[in-house]
Amino acid sequence: MSCCGHLVDEFNAITEYFSPRVIAIVNGQYVKLAKFKGEFPFHAHAEEDEFFLVHSGQFTMCYRDREIVLKTGDFHVVPRGIEHRPRATDEAWVMFIEPAATKHTGDTVTAFTKSIDQQVAHLR
C-alpha cells in the first residue's frame, strides 16, 4: 500500500455513491472516502464508533430522534449502537474512519452493501 496520495485524486476515482474506498490502514483502522448523494438506509454498528469528516459539500446525519447538518470542514462521531443514516441532496465528499472489521452497513444488508474486498480492491 502506498504511504501517500492526494485526496482529490482518490475522490475522483470513486464512481458510485455510498461506495467506500479504503485509502489507508492505520493501527487497525480503515481510513475511507465516499461520495454521498441520496439517502443511505438506517443502520447501526453494535461495537464501533464512526468518525466522519466532510471534505466538501454538505450532508445530514439522520438519527431516529434528530438530524445534524454537516458542512465542509465539519466532523461528527456516531456512537456505537446508535441507528443512523447519511442523507445528501447534492454530492458530498466524506472521509470516515472505522475499525477494519466494521461492516459499512452494519448488520443491514442493502444494495449499498460493499464487502471489504470490494472496498480495498484498488489497493492490490
Secondary structure in CASP SS format (residue, H / E / C, confidence):
PFRMAT SS
TARGET T0000
AUTHOR 0000-0000-0000
METHOD secondary structure of the structure
MODEL  1
M C 1.00
S C 1.00
C C 1.00
C C 1.00
G C 1.00
H C 1.00
L H 1.00
V H 1.00
D H 1.00
E H 1.00
F H 1.00
N H 1.00
A C 1.00
I C 1.00
T C 1.00
E C 1.00
Y E 1.00
F C 1.00
S C 1.00
P C 1.00
R E 1.00
V E 1.00
I E 1.00
A E 1.00
I E 1.00
V E 1.00
N C 1.00
G C 1.00
Q E 1.00
Y E 1.00
V E 1.00
K E 1.00
L E 1.00
A E 1.00
K E 1.00
F E 1.00
K E 1.00
G E 1.00
E E 1.00
F C 1.00
P C 1.00
F C 1.00
H E 1.00
A C 1.00
H C 1.00
A C 1.00
E C 1.00
E C 1.00
D C 1.00
E E 1.00
F E 1.00
F E 1.00
L E 1.00
V E 1.00
H E 1.00
S E 1.00
G C 1.00
Q E 1.00
F E 1.00
T E 1.00
M E 1.00
C E 1.00
Y E 1.00
R C 1.00
D C 1.00
R C 1.00
E E 1.00
I E 1.00
V E 1.00
L E 1.00
K E 1.00
T C 1.00
G C 1.00
D C 1.00
F E 1.00
H E 1.00
V E 1.00
V E 1.00
P C 1.00
R C 1.00
G C 1.00
I C 1.00
E C 1.00
H E 1.00
R E 1.00
P E 1.00
R E 1.00
A E 1.00
T E 1.00
D E 1.00
E E 1.00
A E 1.00
W E 1.00
V E 1.00
M E 1.00
F E 1.00
I E 1.00
E E 1.00
P E 1.00
A C 1.00
A C 1.00
T C 1.00
K C 1.00
H C 1.00
T C 1.00
G C 1.00
D C 1.00
T C 1.00
V C 1.00
T C 1.00
A C 1.00
F C 1.00
T C 1.00
K C 1.00
S C 1.00
I H 1.00
D H 1.00
Q H 1.00
Q H 1.00
V H 1.00
A H 1.00
H H 1.00
L H 1.00
R C 1.00
END
